[in-house]
Amino acid sequence: MYVIVKDEDEIEKCQDMFKKSLSSKADKPIACKASFRGDNVEIGALWLNQLKIWVAFLGPERPYSTLPRRYWNAFGLKKPKENGNIPITAEINIPCNGEGGTAGRFIKDEKGKIYVVHTGRFGDAKRISPKEFIEKTQFPVIQIDDKKWVLIGEIESPELATNVRDLVQEVSRMKEEARGHSSEICLRCLDTGMGTLSDSVGQNKEDEKCTQLSQIHTK
């Protein structure tokens, strides 16, 4: 049986453990900017080279303080560049009081083990709904009270970082499938060796079509 962690001090400790578990496998932080709600947020992205994802964390003192207090945990698949902009693929945001509109939570079982879960709401609900994500995900789905949650993993497990990577890749794949971009290619980018759309959109700033695809792809 699982219960949602709602004590603020306990949530802070869980967040520290979550952050430590992921950061331990990362290179040094890369100063860059991530797009968030129409603005660019300065972050220190950590690149996990073995898993090929980046992670970034901001606490309740985050720049967008008009939102309810939360721990902002963002993830992406494109390797960050110093002072560059990077698209966010997925977020696992945790409310400081265990309640509210964010989609992530810490939960614990009867033995006191802590896990991180998510509602399956990743960005644009018009393209992929939480219900659809939960139906398609390869992750275990649990129910607490009357709500379903995607069980990502135990925060002290050595497999947590791999699980998070798998989740981010799954979110990316579902988003691309929903947008109908999974097989699109920017031909001019391909000619320059930039590869498929998911790797290359927006990289060729001289190409109007590429820029348009970038704007669509990163929404």
SVG drawing of the C-alpha trace seen along z (x, -y; Angstrom):
<svg xmlns="http://www.w3.org/2000/svg" viewBox="-11 -36 43 39">
<polyline fill="none" stroke="black" stroke-width="0.4" points="0.0,0.0 1.3,-3.4 0.7,-6.9 1.6,-10.3 4.3,-12.1 2.8,-15.4 5.1,-16.6 7.2,-19.5 10.4,-18.5 10.1,-15.0 9.5,-16.1 12.6,-18.3 14.6,-15.2 13.1,-13.1 14.0,-15.8 17.6,-15.9 17.8,-12.1 16.2,-12.2 18.6,-14.9 21.6,-13.1 20.7,-9.8 20.6,-11.4 23.5,-13.9 25.9,-11.2 26.0,-9.9 26.5,-13.4 29.2,-15.5 29.8,-19.0 26.9,-21.5 26.5,-23.3 25.2,-26.8 22.4,-27.2 18.8,-28.2 15.6,-26.1 12.3,-27.3 9.6,-27.5 6.2,-29.1 7.4,-31.4 10.5,-32.4 14.1,-31.2 15.1,-30.0 18.8,-30.0 19.8,-26.5 22.8,-24.4 22.0,-21.3 23.8,-18.1 24.6,-15.7 24.5,-12.0 26.7,-10.8 26.2,-7.1 22.4,-7.5 22.4,-10.4 20.0,-12.7 20.3,-15.9 18.8,-16.8 18.2,-20.1 16.8,-21.1 15.4,-24.3 14.0,-24.7 11.0,-26.7 13.1,-29.9 12.8,-29.3 12.6,-32.4 8.9,-31.8 7.8,-32.3 4.2,-33.2 3.5,-29.4 2.7,-27.4 5.9,-26.3 7.4,-23.3 10.6,-21.4 11.3,-21.7 12.9,-18.7 13.5,-18.9 14.9,-16.4 15.8,-16.3 17.6,-14.2 19.7,-16.8 23.1,-17.4 23.4,-21.0 25.9,-23.5 27.4,-26.2 25.1,-29.3 22.9,-27.6 19.1,-26.9 17.8,-23.4 14.3,-22.0 12.7,-20.3 11.3,-16.8 9.7,-16.0 9.3,-17.4 8.7,-15.6 7.7,-18.5 6.9,-17.9 4.7,-20.3 6.4,-21.4 3.3,-20.4 2.5,-17.2 -0.7,-18.7 -1.6,-20.9 -1.5,-21.0 2.0,-19.5 2.1,-16.0 4.9,-14.5 4.8,-13.1 6.9,-11.2 5.1,-8.2 6.1,-5.6 5.1,-2.0 4.4,-0.3 8.2,0.4 9.0,-3.3 10.6,-3.0 10.3,-6.2 9.3,-6.2 8.7,-8.9 5.5,-8.8 3.8,-10.8 0.3,-11.4 1.4,-11.0 0.6,-14.6 3.5,-15.8 3.0,-19.2 0.3,-19.5 -2.7,-17.5 -4.3,-18.2 -1.7,-15.9 -1.3,-13.3 -3.5,-13.0 -2.5,-11.5 -5.1,-8.8 -3.5,-7.9 0.0,-7.9 -1.0,-5.6 -2.6,-3.2 0.5,-3.1 3.3,-3.3 5.6,-0.4 6.0,-1.5 3.9,0.0 0.8,-1.9 -0.5,-2.0 -3.6,-3.5 -3.7,-5.7 -7.2,-6.4 -9.0,-7.1 -6.1,-8.3 -3.7,-6.4 0.1,-7.1 3.0,-6.0 5.6,-4.3 9.0,-5.6 11.1,-3.9 12.5,-3.9 14.6,-7.0 17.5,-5.1 17.6,-2.4 20.7,-2.2 18.3,-1.8 16.5,-5.1 18.5,-7.1 18.0,-4.4 14.3,-4.4 14.1,-8.2 16.0,-8.0 13.5,-5.4 10.6,-7.6 12.0,-10.6 12.6,-8.6 9.0,-7.2 7.6,-10.7 9.6,-11.9 8.4,-9.0 4.8,-9.5 4.9,-13.2 6.5,-12.7 4.0,-10.0 1.1,-12.3 2.4,-15.2 3.1,-13.0 6.8,-13.9 8.4,-10.6 9.5,-10.1 9.9,-13.7 13.3,-14.8 14.7,-18.3 16.4,-17.6 18.8,-20.5 19.8,-19.4 20.2,-15.9 22.5,-17.1 24.7,-18.8 24.8,-15.7 22.4,-16.8 20.3,-13.7 16.6,-13.2 14.1,-15.8 14.3,-14.8 18.1,-15.5 18.2,-18.4 15.2,-20.7 16.0,-24.3 19.8,-23.7 20.0,-25.2 19.0,-28.8 19.2,-29.6 16.4,-27.2 12.9,-28.7 11.3,-25.3 13.8,-23.9 13.0,-26.9 9.3,-26.3 9.7,-22.6 11.8,-23.6 9.0,-25.9 6.5,-23.1 8.7,-20.4 9.7,-22.3 6.2,-23.5"/>
</svg>
